[in-house]
Amino acid sequence: MTALADDIRTYVVTEFLDGEDSADLTPEYDLIESGVVDSLGLVRVISHISRAYAIPVDDIPIVPENFRSIAAMCAFIDGATAGTAA
């Protein structure tokens, strides 16, 4: 796993799996279908990504596909921040 994926995984475990078994939480694990992240959780994830990775909320398309898994979030963050790296 990349450092970004590790960071996202840590956030998900801390915020949504408090004390639950996270062994199945692979980068491709479907967080929405499994119920780990619900609609309110999606708002929390978007807020976290905006703050942690300096992506303006207005620039974040609110579509579940971008937040369905750790891998999807990493791909979204990588794409959204690609032009900002100096």
N, C-alpha and C positions, 0 to 999 in steps of 0.2 A: 504494500500500500504506500502511496505517496504521503508526504507530510500534510498536504491539503486534505487528503482522504482521512488521515489519522485525526486531524483537527475536527473535521465534520463528524466523524464517528464518535469522538469524545463528546462533542456537543449533544448529539442525539442520545447517547447513553446517559449523560448527565441530566438532560432536560426531559427525556421521555421514557427512559427505562430505569428509573430510580430503583435500584436494588434487584431488578429483574435480570434473568439470564440473557446475556448479549452474545452468546456463542454463535448464534445463527446470523448475526448482523454482518453480512458480507457486503462488499461494495454494491452488489446487484440486488440485495434484498429489497423487496417492494415495501417501502415504509407506509404508503397510503393504503394499499390493498390489505395489508396485514393489520391495519388499525393503529400502528405505532404513532403515526402522525395523522390527526384529523384536521378538519377545516380550521379550527382555532390554532392548532399546532402548526399548520401551514403558514399562518400569519406570523407566528413566533419565529419560524425558520427563516422566512423572508426578512423579517426585522433583524435577525442575527446576521444573516449574510450581508445585508446592507451596511450594518455597523462594522462588522469584522473585516470586510473586504473592500470598504469604501466604494460601494456601488450604490448610487442614488436610487431610492425606492422607485422613483418614476421611470428608471431604466430597467426595472425588473419586470419582465412579463409574467403575470400571475397565471401560469398554466401548470397543472400538476406534473406534466412530463418533466419539467425542469427540477422538480423536487421529489420525485418518486423514489429515488434511491441515492445513496451516497455517491455513486458513480455519476448519476445525472446531475447532482448538485455540483460536483467537481467540474464536470464538462461545462456547465453553465458559468461557473465562476471563472474558469480558465478563459472562456470565450469573452466574457464581459470585461475582464481585466487585461486581455491581450494587448490592447492598444494603449494601456496606461503604464505599462512597465517601461522604465527608463534605463 
